Amino acid sequence: MSPVALAGSHSTQRRGAALLVTAGLVLGVLGVVGYFAIVLGGGGWLPSVRNDAIPNWIVIAGGLALSTAGLVRARRRVIPAVLLALNVALAAAFAAMLYVMSAVPPASGPPVGSAAPPFALVDQNGKTVRLEDFRGSPVVLVFYRGHW
């Protein structure tokens, strides 16, 4: 094979590797941005996507796989390695945002089955309601965790 043909195949290989790494990074970004688009646009109708983000993780994993394949195929690996590292950092930041930052810390409280302490709250009409007002009647208390 002539040196010109060999040089052409190397540049084609480099472009192909760079394209794989770039496409992987684009998929990673689309996975993260797509999560926010789904949550902000239809999170109320798609709570499983909002809470689990499985489709987004599949897209992000595909992006990481493409970036890794591009790095393996590249002759010069500095830029593909930087792009792969950026893709991994993006995935790690997304995981931290979903599973670390939004986690509700455990709160201490009375043991399960014990009587609720007396308290008073304001209802939707501005009237103060006390727990003791319901003594002797069945009462259901619902406490929300404070985040979705």
N, C-alpha and C positions, 0 to 999 in steps of 0.2 A: 504494500500500500504506500502511496506517495506521502511525503511529509505534509503536503497541502491538505490532502484528504484526512490525514490524521489530525491536523490542527483543527479542521472543520468539525470533526466528530467530537473533539474535546470541548470546543466552544458550545456545540449543541448540547453536550452532556452538562456543561456548567449552567447553561440557560435552563435546561430541564430541571436540574437540581434546585436552582434558584426559584423556578416557578413552583415546584412542589413545596418548598419552605414557605414561600409567600402565600400560596393558596392555603397552607395549613394555618398560618397566622390569621388570614382573612376568615377562615372557618371558626377559629377560636374567638375572634372578635364578634362574629355573627352569633355565635352561641350565647355569649354574654349579653350583647345588645338585644338579641331576640328574647331573652328572659325578661328584660325590663319592658320591652314592647308588649309582651304577653301579659305581664302582671299589671302594667298601667292601663292597657287597653281592654283586657278582658279577664283580669284576675278574679273577679267575683264569679264569673261563669266557669272558670277553669281552676278551681282550687287545688286540684291534684298537681297541675303544672306549677302553680305558684309555690306549693309546699315541697314538692319533690324535684322539680327541674330535670327529670330524666331525659326528655327530648333534647334539652339544651346540653346536658352532659354528653349525650351521644354525638352531637355536632362538635363539641369541644374535643372529645376523644378522637374523632376523625381528623380534626385539625392537628392535634398532637402527633397522630400517626403519619400524616402527610409531611409534617415538618421533620420528623425523625427520618423518614424515608429520603427526603431531600438532603438532609445532612449526611446520611450514609453514602449517597451517590455523588456528593460534591467532591471536587478535587481540592478546591480552596475552601476551607471549612470555617473561616473566621466569621464571615457575615451570616452564613446559614446557622452557625452555632449561636450567634447573638440573637437571631430571629427566633430560633427554637427556645432559647432561654427567656425571651420576651413572652412567648406563647405559654411556657410553663408558669411564669410569674403571673400572667393574666389568669390562668386557670386556678392558681393557688389563691390569688386575691378574691376570685369569684367564690371559691370554696369557703374562704374565711368569712366573706360577707354573708353567705347563706347559713353556715353552720356554727360560726363562732360569735360573730358580732350580734346576730339576732337571737342568740340563745338567751333564754330568761334564766337568771341565776336562781338556784333553789332558795325558797323562803321558809323560814321557820314558822310554825303555827301550831295550833292545838292538835293533839292526836286525833286520828280518825275515830269517829264515834262519840267524842266528848261533846258536851253542850257548848253551843256558841256563846261567846261572851256578849253581854248587853251592848248594843250599839244603836245609833240613830242615823238615818240618812234622809236626804231630801228627795222626794219623788219627782216625776216629770212635771207635776203641777206646782211645784215649789212648797209642798206640804211636808213637814217633818214626820217621818214614820219611824217608830221604835220597834225593835224586835219584841219587846215585852207586850206591845199592843196585840200580838198574835198568840200570847200564851194560852195553851189549851186547844189551839187550832192547828191543823197541819200547815206547815210552811215549807216552801221549797226556796232555798237560797242558791242563787247562781252567781258564781264569781268568774269573771273573765280574766284571762292571763295578762291582758294589756297589749298584746300584739297578735298578729295573724299568723 
